[in-house]
Amino acid sequence: MTLKKIRNITFVNARDVLGIIYNSKTGNTSLKWRQFRHNSGKVTGEASSNSLVNLAQSGVITLEWVEKYVQKMTQKN
């Protein structure tokens, strides 16, 4: 059942979602979320810096997590 459509995003009422796949229009972000139990899950893929900002602002990830991730990636390179 479609609840609302805004631009090219369709909002639906769903239960027992096992996974979500997101690919940005630009191709800079490709994420997959898989459910472990209830609302918990794991995200894998590659995200642009803009996507990380959006995820942090929406509360999906914390700013602390982003800072730790940036430090980790800086140390690798």
N, C-alpha and C positions, 0 to 999 in steps of 0.2 A: 504494500500500500504506500503510494507516494504521499508524503506529508507536504513537501514544498520543494520548488525548484528555483535556485538562484544562480543565474548565469548558466554555467555548465555543470553545476553540482546539484544532484538530486538527493534530498533527504528522505529516508524511509524509516518506518518503524520495523525493527528487527529484534529477534531473540536468538540466543545461542549462536552468536557469530564466532566462527572458528578462525577466521583470518581476514585480513584486509590487505590489498595490494594497491599501492599508490605510485604513479609515475607522473612527473611534472610535464607540462607542455614543452619546456625547454630541453628536457632530457637530462638535466643536471641532478635530479633527485629521483631515486628509485628505492622505495621502501616496502618491506613486507612485515606485517605483524601477524604472529601466530599465537593463539590462545593456549595457555597452560592450564589454568583453572579459574573459573569465574571471570573476573575482570583483569586478571593478571596474564601477561604474555611477554613475548620477546620480539623486538624490532631488529631487522637486519637490512642491510643495503647501504647505499651511499646517499648522503644528503648535502645539498649546497649550504653555504653559510646563511643564506636567506631563509631556507627551510628550518635550520636550527633555531634561528631567531623566532620564527613563527611558532615552532613547537614549544619553545621556552615561554613565550608570551601567552600561549593558550594553556599552559600548565601541564602539558604532556610530559615534558622533561624539565628539570630544574636548572637554573642558571649555574648552580654549583656543579652539576654534572657536565654542562657545556665547558666550563672553565677547566675542569679536570681532564676532559677529553682533548681540549686544545693543548694543554700542557703535555699530555701523553704523545700527541701527534708531533709536537715540536721536538720532543726528545728523540723520537724515532728518526727524524730528518736531521 
